[in-house]
């Protein structure tokens, strides 16, 4: 699933609800609501963040990370 970075939190939540209903049925939505709300908030916050991939990535070789 891809998200529109310009979407509001509410639009993101509605999209998650639709996807959850298709995947799990309408009867299970109330049990998933807390998780859908939290996920929508996190996705929206990430979309608002100014991330610069060239400057914010750790140096994985220097930090002992994967060595390709």
N, C-alpha and C positions, 0 to 999 in steps of 0.2 A: 504494500500500500504506500502510495506517495502522498505527501501532504503539501498543500499550497502554503508557502511561507507567508503569504499576505493574508491568509484567512484569520478571522477572529477566533478567540478561544471558543465561543459558542458554536461557530461553524465547524470547528474541529471536533467538538464534542458531538454534534449531530452526525457528523461523518462516522465517528467511532461507534455511535449507537446503531446506525444503519448497518455497518459492517458486522457488528456483534449480533444483531438480529438475524442477518443472513447466515452467519456461521453457527449460532447457538440457539436460535428461536426467540420469539418475543417473550415467552414465559420465563426465560432465564435472565432477561435484562435487569429486573430489579436486584438480583443478586450480584450483578456485575457493575451496577451504577457507581459505587464508590471507586472502583478501579478505573472506570471510564472517565470519571471526573478528574481523577489524579493524572491519568495519562494525557488527557486533553490539556491540562494545565502545563505539564512538563513539555509536551510537544510545542505548545504555543510559546512558552518561555525560551526554548531553544531557538525557535524561529525568530525571536526578537533579538537574540544575542548577536553581537558583532564578533564573528569568529574569523580569525585570519589564520588559515591553515599553514601558511609559511612561517609564522612566528610563534604559534601556540603549541606546536607539536614537540614532544620531548625528543631528545637525541637518544634513540633507542640503543644505538651501539655503545655510547658512552655510559648509559645507565644499566648495561648488562642485559638488555632486552634481546629480542630475536635477532639472529645474525644471518638472515636471508640466505 
